[in-house]
Amino acid sequence: MPFDLSTNQDRRQHQNLRAAFAEAFDILRPFLDPANDRNGHSHDHLALRAMRERFPEMSKDEIFVLVAAARRTLIRRAAAAC
């Protein structure tokens, strides 16, 4: 069945993750910022812990998706700033 563009149907899934992204990004920014690395090691474990504390209703996979998306967003913003 082809997708009907006339219905304005949103095919994206995981609306809960999309809704939480802005808040999650603000929480994750200090953990993912390369300027805050310790001897070349990131603070991913702390980022995951902060996310589990703030969003206890989310699964580990959902939290991982948010962390990965936030990391990609930071990388893209840094590349665009150059």
Residue frames relative to the residue before (quaternion, step in Angstrom):
aa qw qx qy qz dx dy dz
M 1.0000 0.0000 0.0000 0.0000 0.00 0.00 0.00
P 0.3453 -0.7551 0.5163 0.2098 3.62 -0.61 1.06
F 0.5372 -0.6189 0.4727 0.3238 3.51 -1.22 0.58
D 0.2907 -0.7638 0.5579 0.1443 3.56 -0.84 1.01
L 0.3018 -0.7902 0.5111 0.1527 3.59 -0.42 1.23
S 0.6126 0.5919 -0.3511 0.3887 3.59 1.14 -0.44
T 0.6391 0.5564 -0.3332 0.4135 3.62 1.17 -0.31
N 0.3107 -0.7694 0.4946 0.2587 3.60 1.26 -0.29
Q 0.2837 0.7768 -0.5035 0.2502 3.55 1.10 0.73
D 0.3169 -0.7324 0.5726 0.1877 3.57 -0.91 0.93
R 0.2389 -0.8122 0.5210 0.1088 3.57 -0.49 1.19
R 0.5097 0.6620 -0.4274 0.3454 3.58 1.20 -0.23
Q 0.2903 -0.7503 0.5741 0.1522 3.52 -1.15 0.71
H 0.7666 0.3958 -0.2668 0.4295 3.55 -1.37 -0.10
Q 0.0409 0.8393 -0.5372 0.0732 3.54 0.82 1.03
N 0.5940 0.5722 -0.3737 0.4244 3.61 1.09 -0.57
L 0.6541 0.4921 -0.3133 0.4816 3.59 1.04 -0.71
R 0.6346 0.5248 -0.3288 0.4624 3.57 0.99 -0.79
A 0.6675 0.5058 -0.2997 0.4569 3.57 0.99 -0.84
A 0.7227 0.4455 -0.2412 0.4702 3.60 1.04 -0.74
F 0.4743 0.7283 -0.4280 0.2478 3.60 1.18 -0.34
A 0.6578 0.5238 -0.3356 0.4247 3.62 0.80 -0.91
E 0.6779 0.4669 -0.2939 0.4859 3.58 0.90 -0.88
A 0.6482 0.5201 -0.3174 0.4566 3.57 0.96 -0.87
F 0.6303 0.5403 -0.3367 0.4443 3.59 0.97 -0.80
D 0.6553 0.5085 -0.3092 0.4652 3.57 0.96 -0.85
I 0.6493 0.5038 -0.3092 0.4785 3.59 1.05 -0.76
L 0.7469 0.4570 -0.2213 0.4293 3.57 0.89 -0.97
R 0.5003 0.7028 -0.4191 0.2831 3.59 1.09 -0.61
P 0.7083 0.4423 -0.3136 0.4520 3.70 0.69 -0.85
F 0.6517 0.5221 -0.3243 0.4444 3.60 1.06 -0.64
L 0.7501 0.4074 -0.2035 0.4795 3.58 1.06 -0.76
D 0.4912 0.6664 -0.4278 0.3628 3.58 1.25 -0.19
P 0.4518 -0.7100 0.4656 0.2738 3.61 -0.67 1.05
A 0.5904 0.5805 -0.3710 0.4205 3.61 1.12 -0.50
N 0.7057 0.4463 -0.2550 0.4877 3.58 1.20 -0.44
D 0.3784 0.7245 -0.4953 0.2944 3.60 1.24 0.21
R 0.2845 -0.7341 0.5903 0.1781 3.52 -1.20 0.58
N 0.8293 -0.1600 0.0482 0.5332 3.56 -0.44 1.28
G 0.7388 -0.4268 0.2215 0.4721 3.56 0.96 0.88
H 0.6283 0.5101 -0.3405 0.4787 3.59 1.25 0.06
S 0.4047 -0.7230 0.5094 0.2324 3.54 -0.94 0.93
H 0.4653 -0.6618 0.5178 0.2782 3.52 -1.35 0.15
D 0.1207 0.8415 -0.5174 0.0981 3.57 1.03 0.79
H 0.6439 0.5327 -0.3333 0.4365 3.59 0.94 -0.82
L 0.6599 0.4856 -0.3054 0.4852 3.57 1.07 -0.71
A 0.6075 0.5476 -0.3424 0.4623 3.57 1.10 -0.70
L 0.6655 0.4958 -0.3032 0.4684 3.58 0.91 -0.90
R 0.6453 0.5165 -0.3215 0.4619 3.58 0.98 -0.79
A 0.6505 0.5116 -0.3143 0.4651 3.59 0.93 -0.87
M 0.6627 0.4996 -0.3077 0.4654 3.58 1.00 -0.78
R 0.6472 0.5082 -0.3286 0.4636 3.60 0.97 -0.77
E 0.6458 0.5110 -0.3208 0.4678 3.58 1.06 -0.69
R 0.7149 0.4493 -0.2599 0.4684 3.60 0.93 -0.85
F 0.7958 0.1909 -0.0766 0.5695 3.59 1.03 -0.80
P 0.0250 -0.8510 0.5244 0.0150 3.63 0.51 1.09
E 0.6205 0.5665 -0.3431 0.4198 3.59 1.19 -0.43
M 0.6192 0.5544 -0.3421 0.4383 3.59 1.23 -0.32
S 0.4913 -0.6390 0.5052 0.3083 3.52 -1.18 0.64
K 0.6640 -0.4890 0.3762 0.4225 3.56 -1.28 0.26
D 0.6351 0.5335 -0.3287 0.4516 3.57 1.04 -0.74
E 0.6505 0.5084 -0.3181 0.4661 3.59 0.96 -0.81
I 0.6454 0.5074 -0.3176 0.4745 3.58 0.99 -0.80
F 0.6340 0.5248 -0.3288 0.4632 3.58 0.98 -0.80
V 0.6312 0.5274 -0.3304 0.4629 3.60 0.99 -0.80
L 0.6610 0.4997 -0.3120 0.4647 3.60 0.92 -0.84
V 0.6481 0.5077 -0.3206 0.4685 3.60 0.95 -0.83
A 0.6633 0.4996 -0.3061 0.4656 3.59 0.91 -0.88
A 0.6597 0.5003 -0.3080 0.4686 3.60 0.96 -0.83
A 0.6414 0.5120 -0.3244 0.4704 3.60 0.99 -0.77
R 0.6375 0.5214 -0.3269 0.4636 3.59 0.98 -0.81
R 0.6583 0.5002 -0.3084 0.4704 3.60 0.92 -0.88
T 0.6386 0.5280 -0.3234 0.4568 3.58 1.00 -0.80
L 0.6544 0.5046 -0.3116 0.4691 3.60 0.94 -0.84
I 0.6521 0.5123 -0.3133 0.4627 3.58 0.96 -0.85
R 0.6725 0.4906 -0.3005 0.4656 3.58 0.92 -0.88
R 0.6512 0.5048 -0.3230 0.4656 3.60 0.96 -0.76
A 0.6464 0.5089 -0.3238 0.4673 3.59 1.00 -0.77
A 0.6550 0.5034 -0.3113 0.4698 3.59 0.99 -0.83
A 0.6650 0.5037 -0.3061 0.4587 3.60 0.99 -0.77
A 0.6406 0.5389 -0.3197 0.4439 3.58 1.14 -0.61
C 0.6225 0.5653 -0.3385 0.4224 3.60 1.17 -0.48
